[in-house]
Amino acid sequence: MIEMYRLVMDSDKNPLSTLPPAQRFQIMTYLGLMWTVVFCTAFGAWYWFGELAIFHILVALGFVITGLTFRSAQKNGRHRDHPREDGTARYDDVWGG
């Protein structure tokens, strides 16, 4: 286990050993920062999983309701207040026009 750790973390034994020491240090620093972000993000995502799941379900439900509304409007065609094909009104004209 220690040997595997050294193969990754020891810059004299990992594939970066062919680079100058300053470049090895810079690259190892960036890799360390990257892995810190990866693990912190992973932990944060797991910690807030419930809230994230509820948020995603609500967004998906919003898309479903919007899609069903649009499909219903497209399926039913015209708005209900439009006159019939024979020219007569469908409802009483409450405005007297």
Beta strands, then each sheet from edge to edge (+ up, - down):
end
